[in-house]
């Protein structure tokens, strides 16, 4: 029972069943589930302590005692070999029960799901690995076949199966001693292995390479490969082609390995030793060729190498071409893979100070940012991107402005309105006219009716002043661009702002010296007038308030469409002046104030304001009286236009109300000078046919009290009396506002 318990504990420890840890000394990997079986190993998925995915080869000693030597030989060779074509060793351990080897994540070679380009590149990689083993390491693999080849996540082939590897010319090679226990080895081993006393050479691996080619092409081989395969299968070791010879012959012009895909892969592996001219020529054509490459291989193998090349300066001045290839390869990647492979590299690239690289990134910003999360863009990319607006190089500033259209949808409305739109508005005042023009175009696209998130507040208080400033630019395309943007944004502006601020600024450009500017101005004005007309149709007929009490009261609201824009001002001015003249004449003719009873006529109180002012006219609601005395009528101030309320609406007649009397200062409190009596209707009626005479007022000299500031050391001169404006003084009374002052 104890033996069974010990066996179960050993098995659980090997597959990571105890607490999520392998429990193996000096083996920092967790053994996961079983993936495949390849003699003499079982392959398990695994993870390292830092979270990396690996594959773990496990050999169970109790179940294969006759293969222990082969497994131990494989572990020893794996620890010492390092080559791109050899399975990458990451760790290993041996216990009393098992042997563990951790490698990069792989799967056994499956030729049922194959790609012709990947097969050719795989044969090249295996042949290169064999050349390294034979020539540099002076070793013989002696077991090259399909079971000795593994495939990475990117689709690259790796040489494994080192169980029978031994030194060239060994007296007792492992492949002779252990070959008999390897399943199927007798049918594929080289003829000289069977002959005792013959030392193994690189020709053994030439024979094994031919065996691998036969397994890859069971029916028909590509043109040119059959002849090479025949030379690899020569029974005479001295005449047999070796793996290095195969590589050299297959790469010749028109050879089986002379394809665009293989050449591109080879160039990327040796790009560090290529000169700048070769790199420029290669990268110029890589973007178009990458579309034909195997998708998985290009995304998982070529793409990381290209990003590393750009990041560490291996692209010289060909950053744009390399990034174009990156975009071409990465366009079909899913979001998870893109955020893992491409996004971290893009963040590091945007932080670079290399202007050539920054310019290339800005050119391809749209494609590079499409697969990145918005929060990563805002937190890691945008801060570095925004520095381009203030770069000393005009080319960088212009490219940054153009790339803002790609950045805007990714940064969110808050960053767009609080930062990005302000950078673009500042660019409207750039020293370079081309940058000013492009910044306006960019603003227009962002602020159009369906723009991505520019608020009405930003449009009114940030964008509109910049556009009005740009309308006065000396560079005609800037003015034309500002007009185009104004027309595009007109429907989002308040119609009142358009009428009062924008249209007056655009109107002079209708007669601009440049025809494109005139055309753009006409189009913008047409759109804005339509917008204003639509708003005007929705406005009420009048903004005046109706009177609640019956009397001779009216609302004087100027109709600009009927009387003209200046009619009210001229009428009001002439009315005031004529009233003053009439009042002065009446005063001079009267010797004393009349003692007869009468009722003073109150002005209607209506002061019509020009259309468009911020407040509606204030209407006085005093009770009205009827003036029967001709003298009283003569003292009232006449007007060019008077308003009376009738059943049909508002009518304008020649008897303007006595509003001007109050304006010129007739004292409202002199009720004792009027002899009035109540009428039957409850109002005040003047005595019929009784002339009302105004007494000549005594000369009153207004007293002006100067306001004097305290005398200090710095200001020893007393303040002069402040002069009051026209209309500040009135006859027989204190200061009162004059309606004429607002027009002077």
Order of alpha helices (4+ residues) and beta strands (2+ residues): alpha-beta-beta-beta-alpha-beta-beta-beta-alpha-beta-beta-beta-beta-alpha-alpha-alpha-alpha-alpha-alpha-alpha-alpha-alpha-alpha-alpha-alpha-alpha-alpha-alpha-alpha-alpha-alpha-alpha-alpha-alpha-alpha-alpha-alpha-beta-beta-alpha-beta-beta
